[in-house]
Amino acid sequence: MNEQTEKDMIDAAIKDIANGDYVIAPPNDTAHGLLKKLDSSDVDTFEYTVSDVQDAIRDGSLTKKQRQLLIPGIITQNRVLENITHPEEKAAYFRVGFALIDYALLQADREKPFLTLDQREALFKLAESYAEQEDNTTLLEASITLTSSAVVPAAQAIDLLREAVIHPEYSLKRLNELNKIVLAYFNNFSDAIPDICTDAVLHLFYELMTMRHMPQGRLHIKLRQITTKLADAARGGEDAAAIYRNGAWQRVLTQLAVLLQNAPHYAKLRDYVVQVVDDQLRRKLGIDWGNEFFDDGQ
């Protein structure tokens, strides 16, 4: 290769990099190849590919051309709802894997927008549908390629919804339906709901306050609507599943009450949440907080 030709090639490569067209990651794979592997029924192949795609999205090494090919494919063949009612652990791995990719896409787009309007809306809808339908509380075995720690699919569903909700392009119209999505989420469960799931729901509402700065009046309405529905269903004590759901929601409210102690601009909301938790505890234990035993000096 002569010196001029080599210089021309280097100049051309630099120009490609500047235009975002230089393929540097994922290494030794094409967008079509990645999509094929994401459709694999082999868990190991799938997990390694999920890891590659996540890394490429997060470190920004996907080129413009790769994004143009890869992202529409990810949305089209998205597997977050695949076999959603199937109890098999293997099916849950595929849902969680795509949930992690969707999460990475929304997170990266929130920090530096690159998704089209239709792509963003499609991911929002997938996040909502996944949260409304996922009820698998199996603790999936940790995998260094899929995640650094064990994952519960039902908790991952709320994590994905949270990333959608805090996105600046997540519309107020969608946000106004959040109580219905959260209520549907709780109504999916017929057994005890693990703490990792209620922690995820708590995190969702915490981010609504800190990232979206949702007014306390609007948030109050959302919390009250969920509280009323779940409490009414549990009243009477005959429906075990309804009791589990209401108890899980009360755990969310109890933790939220603690978080709100240091949020003076949410004082009215805090008073409401504390009152709900207090009333629930009094009914559960049959205790009158106002009796003489609790008076000062006694």
C-alpha atoms as a printed R data frame, in Angstrom:
    type eleno elety resid chain resno       x       y      z
1   ATOM     1    CA   MET     A     1   0.000   0.000  0.000
2   ATOM     2    CA   ASN     A     2   1.506   3.328 -0.989
3   ATOM     3    CA   GLU     A     3   1.695   6.240  1.442
4   ATOM     4    CA   GLN     A     4  -1.005   8.325 -0.273
5   ATOM     5    CA   THR     A     5  -3.493   5.467 -0.388
6   ATOM     6    CA   GLU     A     6  -2.967   4.717  3.295
7   ATOM     7    CA   LYS     A     7  -3.431   8.393  4.155
8   ATOM     8    CA   ASP     A     8  -6.651   8.498  2.132
9   ATOM     9    CA   MET     A     9  -7.984   5.463  3.992
10  ATOM    10    CA   ILE     A    10  -7.150   6.982  7.367
11  ATOM    11    CA   ASP     A    11  -8.801  10.275  6.371
12  ATOM    12    CA   ALA     A    12 -11.883   8.390  5.215
13  ATOM    13    CA   ALA     A    13 -12.047   6.441  8.483
14  ATOM    14    CA   ILE     A    14 -11.799   9.642 10.505
15  ATOM    15    CA   LYS     A    15 -14.621  11.119  8.445
16  ATOM    16    CA   ASP     A    16 -16.746   8.022  9.095
17  ATOM    17    CA   ILE     A    17 -16.146   8.287 12.829
18  ATOM    18    CA   ALA     A    18 -17.178  11.946 12.774
19  ATOM    19    CA   ASN     A    19 -20.387  10.984 10.966
20  ATOM    20    CA   GLY     A    20 -21.112   8.170 13.412
21  ATOM    21    CA   ASP     A    21 -20.769   5.535 10.702
22  ATOM    22    CA   TYR     A    22 -17.641   3.741 11.820
23  ATOM    23    CA   VAL     A    23 -18.394   0.249 13.095
24  ATOM    24    CA   ILE     A    24 -16.533  -0.279 16.356
25  ATOM    25    CA   ALA     A    25 -18.956  -2.285 18.493
26  ATOM    26    CA   PRO     A    26 -20.270  -4.801 19.138
27  ATOM    27    CA   PRO     A    27 -17.082  -6.424 17.796
28  ATOM    28    CA   ASN     A    28 -17.188  -9.014 15.047
29  ATOM    29    CA   ASP     A    29 -20.947  -8.917 14.743
30  ATOM    30    CA   THR     A    30 -23.508  -7.200 12.566
31  ATOM    31    CA   ALA     A    31 -26.864  -5.805 13.592
32  ATOM    32    CA   HIS     A    32 -28.528  -8.672 11.734
33  ATOM    33    CA   GLY     A    33 -26.328 -11.163 13.558
34  ATOM    34    CA   LEU     A    34 -27.197  -9.679 16.929
35  ATOM    35    CA   LEU     A    35 -30.909  -9.761 16.172
36  ATOM    36    CA   LYS     A    36 -30.653 -13.405 15.160
37  ATOM    37    CA   LYS     A    37 -28.930 -14.253 18.444
38  ATOM    38    CA   LEU     A    38 -31.520 -12.283 20.416
39  ATOM    39    CA   ASP     A    39 -34.117 -14.581 18.871
40  ATOM    40    CA   SER     A    40 -32.202 -17.667 20.013
41  ATOM    41    CA   SER     A    41 -33.833 -20.331 22.168
42  ATOM    42    CA   ASP     A    42 -30.463 -21.046 23.766
43  ATOM    43    CA   VAL     A    43 -30.251 -19.151 27.051
44  ATOM    44    CA   ASP     A    44 -26.444 -18.860 27.051
45  ATOM    45    CA   THR     A    45 -26.303 -17.449 23.511
46  ATOM    46    CA   PHE     A    46 -29.140 -15.083 24.341
47  ATOM    47    CA   GLU     A    47 -27.546 -13.846 27.569
48  ATOM    48    CA   TYR     A    48 -24.166 -13.138 26.000
49  ATOM    49    CA   THR     A    49 -25.903 -11.178 23.251
50  ATOM    50    CA   VAL     A    50 -27.993  -9.210 25.750
51  ATOM    51    CA   SER     A    51 -24.781  -8.276 27.539
52  ATOM    52    CA   ASP     A    52 -23.110  -7.174 24.284
53  ATOM    53    CA   VAL     A    53 -26.087  -5.068 23.234
54  ATOM    54    CA   GLN     A    54 -26.459  -3.472 26.672
55  ATOM    55    CA   ASP     A    55 -22.792  -2.541 26.763
56  ATOM    56    CA   ALA     A    56 -22.898  -1.097 23.251
57  ATOM    57    CA   ILE     A    57 -25.948   1.014 24.082
58  ATOM    58    CA   ARG     A    58 -24.542   2.303 27.357
59  ATOM    59    CA   ASP     A    59 -21.043   3.137 26.168
60  ATOM    60    CA   GLY     A    60 -22.358   4.770 23.001
61  ATOM    61    CA   SER     A    61 -20.363   2.533 20.682
62  ATOM    62    CA   LEU     A    62 -23.342   1.655 18.483
63  ATOM    63    CA   THR     A    63 -22.947   3.580 15.267
64  ATOM    64    CA   LYS     A    64 -25.679   5.448 13.471
65  ATOM    65    CA   LYS     A    65 -25.992   2.669 10.891
66  ATOM    66    CA   GLN     A    66 -26.095  -0.017 13.568
67  ATOM    67    CA   ARG     A    67 -28.789   1.851 15.478
68  ATOM    68    CA   GLN     A    68 -30.845   2.255 12.310
69  ATOM    69    CA   LEU     A    69 -30.801  -1.522 11.819
70  ATOM    70    CA   LEU     A    70 -30.724  -2.791 15.379
71  ATOM    71    CA   ILE     A    71 -33.285  -0.687 17.235
72  ATOM    72    CA   PRO     A    72 -36.267  -1.330 14.902
73  ATOM    73    CA   GLY     A    73 -35.426  -5.033 15.096
74  ATOM    74    CA   ILE     A    74 -35.255  -4.968 18.891
75  ATOM    75    CA   ILE     A    75 -38.689  -3.349 19.050
76  ATOM    76    CA   THR     A    76 -40.230  -5.618 16.413
77  ATOM    77    CA   GLN     A    77 -39.021  -8.886 17.927
78  ATOM    78    CA   ASN     A    78 -39.186  -7.705 21.544
79  ATOM    79    CA   ARG     A    79 -39.713 -10.631 23.896
80  ATOM    80    CA   VAL     A    80 -40.776  -8.917 27.128
81  ATOM    81    CA   LEU     A    81 -44.291 -10.305 26.697
82  ATOM    82    CA   GLU     A    82 -43.235 -13.707 25.340
83  ATOM    83    CA   ASN     A    83 -44.950 -16.569 27.179
84  ATOM    84    CA   ILE     A    84 -45.887 -14.047 29.863
85  ATOM    85    CA   THR     A    85 -48.131 -16.559 31.642
86  ATOM    86    CA   HIS     A    86 -45.665 -19.436 31.261
87  ATOM    87    CA   PRO     A    87 -44.262 -20.605 34.608
88  ATOM    88    CA   GLU     A    88 -41.094 -22.020 33.057
89  ATOM    89    CA   GLU     A    89 -37.957 -20.236 34.252
90  ATOM    90    CA   LYS     A    90 -36.408 -20.316 30.776
91  ATOM    91    CA   ALA     A    91 -39.208 -18.179 29.338
92  ATOM    92    CA   ALA     A    92 -38.654 -15.612 32.092
93  ATOM    93    CA   TYR     A    93 -34.979 -15.257 31.137
94  ATOM    94    CA   PHE     A    94 -35.943 -14.088 27.656
95  ATOM    95    CA   ARG     A    95 -38.424 -11.541 29.009
96  ATOM    96    CA   VAL     A    96 -35.938 -10.179 31.531
97  ATOM    97    CA   GLY     A    97 -33.178 -10.016 28.921
98  ATOM    98    CA   PHE     A    98 -35.241  -7.814 26.634
99  ATOM    99    CA   ALA     A    99 -36.424  -5.758 29.607
100 ATOM   100    CA   LEU     A   100 -32.769  -5.009 30.361
101 ATOM   101    CA   ILE     A   101 -32.147  -3.971 26.746
102 ATOM   102    CA   ASP     A   102 -35.275  -1.798 26.709
103 ATOM   103    CA   TYR     A   103 -34.164  -0.226 29.985
104 ATOM   104    CA   ALA     A   104 -30.727   0.556 28.528
105 ATOM   105    CA   LEU     A   105 -32.298   2.119 25.421
106 ATOM   106    CA   LEU     A   106 -34.634   4.368 27.414
107 ATOM   107    CA   GLN     A   107 -31.901   5.349 29.849
108 ATOM   108    CA   ALA     A   108 -29.456   6.246 27.077
109 ATOM   109    CA   ASP     A   109 -32.168   8.124 25.165
110 ATOM   110    CA   ARG     A   110 -33.087  10.066 28.303
111 ATOM   111    CA   GLU     A   111 -29.492  11.227 28.665
112 ATOM   112    CA   LYS     A   112 -28.903  11.920 24.965
113 ATOM   113    CA   PRO     A   113 -31.950  11.491 22.683
114 ATOM   114    CA   PHE     A   114 -31.533   9.279 19.626
115 ATOM   115    CA   LEU     A   115 -34.773   7.291 19.411
116 ATOM   116    CA   THR     A   116 -37.503   8.307 16.988
117 ATOM   117    CA   LEU     A   117 -40.891   9.298 18.379
118 ATOM   118    CA   ASP     A   118 -42.426   5.993 17.264
119 ATOM   119    CA   GLN     A   119 -39.578   3.958 18.775
120 ATOM   120    CA   ARG     A   120 -39.849   5.783 22.079
121 ATOM   121    CA   GLU     A   121 -43.615   5.367 22.213
122 ATOM   122    CA   ALA     A   122 -43.285   1.661 21.397
123 ATOM   123    CA   LEU     A   123 -40.847   1.176 24.277
124 ATOM   124    CA   PHE     A   124 -43.145   3.089 26.635
125 ATOM   125    CA   LYS     A   125 -46.027   0.799 25.664
126 ATOM   126    CA   LEU     A   126 -43.911  -2.328 26.122
127 ATOM   127    CA   ALA     A   127 -42.849  -1.143 29.576
128 ATOM   128    CA   GLU     A   128 -46.457  -0.521 30.596
129 ATOM   129    CA   SER     A   129 -47.708  -3.845 29.240
130 ATOM   130    CA   TYR     A   130 -44.882  -5.771 30.871
131 ATOM   131    CA   ALA     A   131 -45.629  -4.226 34.280
132 ATOM   132    CA   GLU     A   132 -49.334  -4.946 33.880
133 ATOM   133    CA   GLN     A   133 -48.783  -8.630 33.086
134 ATOM   134    CA   GLU     A   134 -45.589  -9.970 34.678
135 ATOM   135    CA   ASP     A   135 -46.276 -11.992 37.835
136 ATOM   136    CA   ASN     A   136 -43.233 -14.262 37.954
137 ATOM   137    CA   THR     A   137 -41.555 -13.915 41.348
138 ATOM   138    CA   THR     A   138 -38.954 -16.610 40.755
139 ATOM   139    CA   LEU     A   139 -35.460 -15.573 41.773
140 ATOM   140    CA   LEU     A   140 -33.579 -16.197 38.536
141 ATOM   141    CA   GLU     A   141 -30.066 -17.484 39.017
142 ATOM   142    CA   ALA     A   142 -27.447 -14.746 38.783
143 ATOM   143    CA   SER     A   143 -25.480 -14.633 35.564
144 ATOM   144    CA   ILE     A   144 -22.405 -12.534 34.870
145 ATOM   145    CA   THR     A   145 -23.623 -11.983 31.331
146 ATOM   146    CA   LEU     A   146 -27.208 -11.025 32.088
147 ATOM   147    CA   THR     A   147 -26.843  -9.170 35.357
148 ATOM   148    CA   SER     A   148 -24.472  -8.962 38.278
149 ATOM   149    CA   SER     A   149 -27.073 -10.238 40.733
150 ATOM   150    CA   ALA     A   150 -30.130 -12.444 40.862
151 ATOM   151    CA   VAL     A   151 -33.256 -11.016 39.244
152 ATOM   152    CA   VAL     A   152 -36.965 -11.358 39.964
153 ATOM   153    CA   PRO     A   153 -38.906 -10.818 36.709
154 ATOM   154    CA   ALA     A   154 -41.815  -9.047 38.430
155 ATOM   155    CA   ALA     A   155 -39.404  -6.572 40.027
156 ATOM   156    CA   GLN     A   156 -37.586  -6.041 36.727
157 ATOM   157    CA   ALA     A   157 -40.934  -5.172 35.136
158 ATOM   158    CA   ILE     A   158 -41.380  -2.273 37.564
159 ATOM   159    CA   ASP     A   159 -37.776  -1.177 37.056
160 ATOM   160    CA   LEU     A   160 -38.439  -0.901 33.313
161 ATOM   161    CA   LEU     A   161 -41.671   0.993 33.942
162 ATOM   162    CA   ARG     A   162 -39.788   3.384 36.222
163 ATOM   163    CA   GLU     A   163 -37.254   4.153 33.500
164 ATOM   164    CA   ALA     A   164 -40.125   4.894 31.114
165 ATOM   165    CA   VAL     A   165 -41.971   7.079 33.617
166 ATOM   166    CA   ILE     A   166 -38.989   9.304 34.421
167 ATOM   167    CA   HIS     A   167 -38.203   9.845 30.734
168 ATOM   168    CA   PRO     A   168 -38.902  13.519 29.905
169 ATOM   169    CA   GLU     A   169 -40.935  12.479 26.848
170 ATOM   170    CA   TYR     A   170 -43.248  10.243 28.871
171 ATOM   171    CA   SER     A   171 -46.442  12.227 28.482
172 ATOM   172    CA   LEU     A   172 -48.708  13.565 31.196
173 ATOM   173    CA   LYS     A   173 -51.541  11.604 29.591
174 ATOM   174    CA   ARG     A   174 -49.610   8.376 30.135
175 ATOM   175    CA   LEU     A   175 -48.598   9.448 33.620
176 ATOM   176    CA   ASN     A   176 -52.241   9.962 34.533
177 ATOM   177    CA   GLU     A   177 -52.831   6.249 33.879
178 ATOM   178    CA   LEU     A   178 -50.031   5.134 36.213
179 ATOM   179    CA   ASN     A   179 -52.338   4.195 39.082
180 ATOM   180    CA   LYS     A   180 -54.173   1.766 36.770
181 ATOM   181    CA   ILE     A   181 -50.890   0.131 35.740
182 ATOM   182    CA   VAL     A   182 -49.696  -0.229 39.338
183 ATOM   183    CA   LEU     A   183 -53.077  -1.581 40.404
184 ATOM   184    CA   ALA     A   184 -52.998  -4.126 37.563
185 ATOM   185    CA   TYR     A   185 -49.499  -5.093 38.691
186 ATOM   186    CA   PHE     A   186 -50.642  -5.881 42.232
187 ATOM   187    CA   ASN     A   187 -53.761  -7.661 41.013
188 ATOM   188    CA   ASN     A   188 -51.572 -10.117 39.088
189 ATOM   189    CA   PHE     A   189 -50.443 -11.760 42.312
190 ATOM   190    CA   SER     A   190 -52.316 -14.515 44.110
191 ATOM   191    CA   ASP     A   191 -49.626 -15.311 46.693
192 ATOM   192    CA   ALA     A   192 -47.346 -13.355 49.009
193 ATOM   193    CA   ILE     A   193 -45.481 -10.604 47.150
194 ATOM   194    CA   PRO     A   194 -41.722 -10.519 47.843
195 ATOM   195    CA   ASP     A   195 -40.051  -7.427 49.261
196 ATOM   196    CA   ILE     A   196 -37.946  -6.955 46.123
197 ATOM   197    CA   CYS     A   197 -41.171  -6.202 44.220
198 ATOM   198    CA   THR     A   198 -42.557  -3.730 46.754
199 ATOM   199    CA   ASP     A   199 -39.130  -2.083 46.943
200 ATOM   200    CA   ALA     A   200 -39.264  -1.617 43.163
201 ATOM   201    CA   VAL     A   201 -42.701   0.021 43.435
202 ATOM   202    CA   LEU     A   202 -41.426   2.307 46.197
203 ATOM   203    CA   HIS     A   203 -38.485   3.281 43.980
204 ATOM   204    CA   LEU     A   204 -40.923   4.080 41.167
205 ATOM   205    CA   PHE     A   205 -42.863   6.582 43.286
206 ATOM   206    CA   TYR     A   206 -39.688   8.005 44.786
207 ATOM   207    CA   GLU     A   207 -38.375   8.755 41.281
208 ATOM   208    CA   LEU     A   208 -41.706  10.348 40.386
209 ATOM   209    CA   MET     A   209 -41.090  12.850 43.146
210 ATOM   210    CA   THR     A   210 -37.375  13.429 42.632
211 ATOM   211    CA   MET     A   211 -37.003  13.106 38.840
212 ATOM   212    CA   ARG     A   212 -40.395  14.137 37.485
213 ATOM   213    CA   HIS     A   213 -41.265  16.442 40.385
214 ATOM   214    CA   MET     A   214 -44.879  15.282 40.289
215 ATOM   215    CA   PRO     A   215 -47.051  17.725 42.282
216 ATOM   216    CA   GLN     A   216 -48.121  16.283 45.612
217 ATOM   217    CA   GLY     A   217 -51.796  16.821 44.785
218 ATOM   218    CA   ARG     A   218 -51.582  14.629 41.698
219 ATOM   219    CA   LEU     A   219 -49.467  12.010 43.459
220 ATOM   220    CA   HIS     A   220 -51.911  12.042 46.372
221 ATOM   221    CA   ILE     A   221 -54.747  11.169 43.994
222 ATOM   222    CA   LYS     A   222 -52.777   8.284 42.471
223 ATOM   223    CA   LEU     A   223 -51.854   6.806 45.844
224 ATOM   224    CA   ARG     A   224 -55.388   7.215 47.200
225 ATOM   225    CA   GLN     A   225 -56.922   5.474 44.178
226 ATOM   226    CA   ILE     A   226 -54.605   2.476 44.543
227 ATOM   227    CA   THR     A   227 -55.058   2.364 48.327
228 ATOM   228    CA   THR     A   228 -58.854   2.458 48.113
229 ATOM   229    CA   LYS     A   229 -59.099  -0.273 45.480
230 ATOM   230    CA   LEU     A   230 -56.756  -2.686 47.264
231 ATOM   231    CA   ALA     A   231 -58.223  -2.016 50.716
232 ATOM   232    CA   ASP     A   232 -61.802  -2.483 49.492
233 ATOM   233    CA   ALA     A   233 -60.887  -5.809 47.886
234 ATOM   234    CA   ALA     A   234 -59.274  -7.041 51.112
235 ATOM   235    CA   ARG     A   235 -62.136  -5.933 53.360
236 ATOM   236    CA   GLY     A   236 -63.912  -8.879 54.955
237 ATOM   237    CA   GLY     A   237 -60.774 -10.981 55.229
238 ATOM   238    CA   GLU     A   238 -62.040 -13.845 53.079
239 ATOM   239    CA   ASP     A   239 -59.953 -13.333 49.930
240 ATOM   240    CA   ALA     A   240 -56.394 -14.420 50.762
241 ATOM   241    CA   ALA     A   241 -54.940 -13.034 47.525
242 ATOM   242    CA   ALA     A   242 -56.548  -9.631 48.143
243 ATOM   243    CA   ILE     A   243 -55.108  -9.599 51.663
244 ATOM   244    CA   TYR     A   244 -51.620 -10.344 50.301
245 ATOM   245    CA   ARG     A   245 -51.941  -7.512 47.779
246 ATOM   246    CA   ASN     A   246 -53.177  -4.993 50.301
247 ATOM   247    CA   GLY     A   247 -50.462  -5.982 52.756
248 ATOM   248    CA   ALA     A   248 -47.797  -5.541 50.093
249 ATOM   249    CA   TRP     A   249 -49.142  -2.090 49.197
250 ATOM   250    CA   GLN     A   250 -49.133  -1.121 52.874
251 ATOM   251    CA   ARG     A   251 -45.432  -2.008 52.976
252 ATOM   252    CA   VAL     A   252 -44.870   0.433 50.124
253 ATOM   253    CA   LEU     A   253 -46.772   3.172 51.946
254 ATOM   254    CA   THR     A   254 -44.956   2.514 55.229
255 ATOM   255    CA   GLN     A   255 -41.566   2.939 53.572
256 ATOM   256    CA   LEU     A   256 -42.817   5.957 51.636
257 ATOM   257    CA   ALA     A   257 -43.886   7.597 54.896
258 ATOM   258    CA   VAL     A   258 -40.307   7.314 56.139
259 ATOM   259    CA   LEU     A   259 -38.887   8.802 52.928
260 ATOM   260    CA   LEU     A   260 -41.313  11.712 53.084
261 ATOM   261    CA   GLN     A   261 -40.105  12.752 56.536
262 ATOM   262    CA   ASN     A   262 -37.353  14.751 54.841
263 ATOM   263    CA   ALA     A   263 -39.530  16.227 52.079
264 ATOM   264    CA   PRO     A   264 -41.244  19.354 53.489
265 ATOM   265    CA   HIS     A   265 -42.784  20.238 50.111
266 ATOM   266    CA   TYR     A   266 -44.670  16.924 50.279
267 ATOM   267    CA   ALA     A   267 -45.975  17.543 53.810
268 ATOM   268    CA   LYS     A   268 -49.665  17.088 52.964
269 ATOM   269    CA   LEU     A   269 -48.934  13.877 51.091
270 ATOM   270    CA   ARG     A   270 -46.853  12.648 54.030
271 ATOM   271    CA   ASP     A   271 -49.736  13.329 56.421
272 ATOM   272    CA   TYR     A   272 -52.072  11.303 54.200
273 ATOM   273    CA   VAL     A   273 -49.687   8.358 53.904
274 ATOM   274    CA   VAL     A   274 -48.959   8.329 57.648
275 ATOM   275    CA   GLN     A   275 -52.694   8.386 58.379
276 ATOM   276    CA   VAL     A   276 -53.348   5.447 56.041
277 ATOM   277    CA   VAL     A   277 -50.538   3.409 57.582
278 ATOM   278    CA   ASP     A   278 -51.681   4.318 61.092
279 ATOM   279    CA   ASP     A   279 -55.294   3.341 60.390
280 ATOM   280    CA   GLN     A   280 -54.227   0.065 58.806
281 ATOM   281    CA   LEU     A   281 -52.034  -0.845 61.766
282 ATOM   282    CA   ARG     A   282 -54.747   0.016 64.299
283 ATOM   283    CA   ARG     A   283 -57.251  -2.174 62.488
284 ATOM   284    CA   LYS     A   284 -54.767  -5.014 62.183
285 ATOM   285    CA   LEU     A   285 -53.721  -5.001 65.846
286 ATOM   286    CA   GLY     A   286 -56.920  -3.703 67.396
287 ATOM   287    CA   ILE     A   287 -55.015  -0.900 69.087
288 ATOM   288    CA   ASP     A   288 -56.332   2.521 70.079
289 ATOM   289    CA   TRP     A   289 -53.367   4.866 69.785
290 ATOM   290    CA   GLY     A   290 -55.263   7.480 71.750
291 ATOM   291    CA   ASN     A   291 -55.590   5.556 75.010
292 ATOM   292    CA   GLU     A   292 -53.964   6.676 78.210
293 ATOM   293    CA   PHE     A   293 -51.018   4.316 77.879
294 ATOM   294    CA   PHE     A   294 -49.576   6.567 75.167
295 ATOM   295    CA   ASP     A   295 -50.149   9.869 76.962
296 ATOM   296    CA   ASP     A   296 -47.077  11.956 77.799
297 ATOM   297    CA   GLY     A   297 -45.597  11.159 81.157
298 ATOM   298    CA   GLN     A   298 -47.341   7.813 81.473
